[in-house]
Amino acid sequence: MNEQMASFMDNRYQKMCYNRCGHSGLLLPAIALGAHETYGSYRDEVAARACLYRAFDLGITHFDLANNYGRPPGTAEQLVGKILKSMPRDELIISSKAGYHMWEGPYGEWLSKKSLVASLDQSLRRLGLDYVDIFYAHRPDSQTPLEETMAALDLIVRQGKALYIGVSNFSGTQLEQAVQVGQRMHLSPLTIHQQRYNMFERRCELDLFGHTELNGIGVIAFSPLSKGVLSSKYLGASLPEDSRAANVWGKKNLDEVTSKAKLDKVQQLNLLAQQRGQTLAQMAIAWSLHHPAVSSVLTGASRIEQIEENVAALNNLAFTPKN
């Protein structure tokens, strides 16, 4: 073992803040790394390996995936699974999800017991793992009884295929209904909710956080940079060639991001970030973490420099009436 690697192992966990996920015993790094639209899509194995290794060096122990991530769907899990073989499994939190379209036929999406169990079995094979730490129902399903979905998640826990279960993209009312169903049926409790939350998208404050706090459920906020808009990436005159906007987004999303009204707000927020001694991305991450309901934020990164910048947000999480 070289001196540099020994140094990383000595202080890895001192570099990161770990927050309790709701009322559970699970501690999550304040910043997690996700594979959506990045690894297995427009970034190759070399870039993915560099990012996962550097993230872990900085204390990011949570890597988030879903069955349909990558191009074609499933590629992200295959790619990350290869990299995980060279990493210490017991020091990592690996999450996956099911619910969006994955394969043809009536069982390839949504939240039936057949779909959830089959999807997780496929994810475990792609990842090369015996279990995931967190498994999510990826979106609400109005056609499948909630009792069946919650019972399927409970079965997955009892089978040892997931340690914790959660939901993603549920409204506050839908989450409350899921909690009540689980309690009535004496099922494994929901530990975590994954939802979009950032300075531009704050509906969670009205519709969700009251329910998660009441029920002791942690929140991991995805898209804290609003698809990269809350970063310096789009402050210039031209679109960066390595950005998701240039590689993945459609015209509708791109037009929304580059509208004058949106960019004017971004410029004003950037000035505020400078007053705080932070980059815009760092301030945006700190802002999402500032809400007491949020245990962790889920970030994407195509370069190690982005990961290093994101983690540096933890150096200033305080906000005042002025900034």
N, C-alpha and C positions, 0 to 999 in steps of 0.2 A: 504494500500500500504506500503510495507516494505521500509526501508531506502535505501537498495541496488537498488531496482527498481526505486525509486525516483531519485537517483543519475544518473542512466542511462538516464532517461528522461530529466534531467537537462543539460547534456553535450553531448547527442547523436549526435547532429548536429554540434557540435564543433569538433568532432573527424574526420569528413569526409570532403573532398573537393568536391564541386559540380560545374560541368562545364556545360555551355550552350551547347545545342545540335544544332549545326549549327546556323542558323539564327532564330530558333524558340524560344518560351518562355520556353521551357522545360529544366529544370536543372536535370542532371543525376549525381549520385554519381560517383566519379572517378573509383570506383571498384564496379562491380555488381556481383551477385551470380547466376549461372546457374544450371539447373537440368539435363543437358545432361549426360547420362551414370552414373549417381550417384543416385539421389533420385528416388525411384520406380524401381531401377535396382539392384545394389549390395549393397545398403545401405537402411535400413529399416526406418520406421516412427520415431522411437526414435532418430536415428542419424539425420534425416532430420529436425526434430523439433528443436533439439539442435543447428544445424547449422543455420537455418533461424532466430531463436531467437537471437543468438549471433551476427550474421551479422547485424541485425537491431539495436542491442545495440550499435554497432560500426558505425552506420550511413549509412549502406548499405540499401538503400530504394528500389533498383531495383532487382526483381527476374525474371529471364528469363526462359521461357519454350517453348515447341512446341507441336503440337498435337501428334507427334509420339515418344516423349521421354518416356522412361521407358520400362519395360518388363512385360506384353505385351504393345504395344504402347498405350499411354493414361494414363498409371499408374502414371507417374510423376505428371500430372495435377490433378489426383484424390488425390494423397497423399498431394501435396502442398495445394490443395484446402481445405482439412481438417484442415491444420495448419493455413491457412489464416483466418479462422473463429475466431481465438483468437487474431488476430492482427488488428491494426488500418488501415482500407482500404484506407482512404484518405491520409495517409502518405506514401503510397507505390506506386511504379511503377511496374505493372505486364505486362509482354509481352508474346505473343505466336505467333506461325507461322503455316503456312500450305503450302504444296507443295510436300512433300515426301509421299510415299505410306502409307496409313492409313487404308483403308478398301477395300474390293474386289469390282470389277466392274470398269467401265470407269470413275467414279466420285470420286474415292478414293485417287487421287493424282493429281499433276500438278496444273495449275493456272486458270482454267475456273471459271466463275462466280458461277456455280453450286457447284464446289468443294470448293472454298474459303468460300462462305457463309455457306454451310453445315458444313464445318470443324470448323469454328469459333463458330457456334451454339453449336456444340458438346463440344468444349473446354470450353465454358462458363458454360455448365451444369456440366462438370467434376470439374471445378474450383469453382463452386458455386458463380459466379460473374455475375453482370449485364453487365459489360463491361471490356475490357482490356485497358490498357493505350497505348500500342503499339501493332500493329498487322503487321506481316511481310509476304510478299511473300517469301517463304523459298529458292527458287531456280529459275533460269530462265526456261521458258517453250517455246521451239521453235515452238510448234504446236498450241498454243493458241495465237490469236492476242493480241498484247500488249494493244491495245485499250480496249479489253474486261477485261483484268486483272486490268488495272488501273481504269476502271469504276467500277469494283467490289469492289476494295479497297475504292473508293470514296463513294459507296453506304453504305459500312460498317460504315464509319465515319458519314454519314448523318443519319443512323439508330441509332446512339449513341452506337454502339457495340464496337467501338475503338475510342480513342481520337486522336491518331497519327498513321500514317502508314509508313512502310518502306519496304526495300527489303534486301535480304541476298544472298550472293554468286554471285551477279551480277558482271560482268566485268565493267570497266569504260565505255566502249562503250554502253553496255546494259543499264547501269544506265542513261547515257545521253539520250538514246532513250526513256526511260521511263519518264524522266523529260519533254522532248519535247512533248510527247504524252499528258501528264497531262496538260501542259500549253496550248496546242492547243485546248483541250477539256474542259478547265476551271474546272479542277478537283482538289480535295484536294491535296496539295503538299506532296511530300515525305519528311519526317522529318529526317530519319535515315537510315543508311546502316550498316548491320552487316557482317563483313568479317574477315577471319583468318589473323592475323598479329602478328609476333613475330621476334626475332632476326634471326631465321633460315628461315623464310618465309616472304619475303619483296616485293613481286610483287606489292602490293598495292601502293608502292611509285612511281612506273612507270605507273601503269595501272588504278588506282582508285582515289587517293587522289586529283589529279588536278580537277577531275570532281566534287567530293563532295564539295571541297572548292569553286569552281566557282558557284555552285548552292545552297550554303548555307545549305548543308545537313551534319548532324553530322555522325560520325563514332563510332561504338562500336566494339572493336577488340576482337574477340574470340580466344581462344587457345593462350593467351599471354605466357604461359609456354610450348608451343609446346607439348601438351598432357602430361605434367609433366616432360618432358626431361630437361627443364630449371629449375630444382629444385635439391635439394640435394638427392632426393629420389633414383636416379639411379647412384649415385656416388660410392655406396658400391659394394661389391663383389656379393651380392645376391639380388634377386628381392623382394621387400617388399610384404608381403602377402595381405595387404589391398590396394595395388595400383590398378589403372585401368588396367595397363598392365597385372597384374596377374589374374584379374577377367573378363576383357572384351575384350581385344585386341586379334586379330588373329596373326598367326605366321609372316605374312608379316610385320605388324606394329612393332612387337616385334623385329624382326631381324634388321629393320631399326634403331630403337632406340639404340639397344645394339651393333651396329657396332663399330669397333675400331675408325674409322674416326670420327663418331659422338661423342663418349665418350671422345676422345681427345680434341675436341672443347669445350665440356662441362666442362672438367677439367680446361682448360685455362680461360674460362669465370668465373668459380667459384673463381679462384685466383683473378681476377679483382674485383669481387663482395666483396671479403674479404678486398681488399684495400679500397673500398668505405665504409666499415663498414656495409655491408648488406649481407643477404643470396643471393644465386643465384636467387631464386624465386623473391625476392624483387627487385633485379636489373633488372630482365627481365620485371617485371610489370612497373617499373619506366621508362624503355627504351621505351616500347610501348606508355606510356602516354606522353612521351617527344615530340612525333610528334604533331605539331599543329593541324592536321586534326582530331586527336583522342580525342573524348569527354570522353570516358569511356573504361575500359577493363572488359571483361566478364570472370570471374574465376569460377572454380569448386572447391568443397571442400567436403571431406567426414568426416572431423573432425574439431572441432572448433579451434584447434591450427593452422590449415592451414589458416583459415580466419583471425585470429589475426596476423599471419606472413604476410599475403598479405596486410592487411591494414597498417601495419608498413612500407611498401614500400613508403608511402606518406611522410615519414619523410625526405627522400632524393630523390628528383626528378631531381636534377641538374646533368648535365654531362659536363665534361671538355675534351679537346683534349687527355688527358692522361687516364681519367677514367669517 
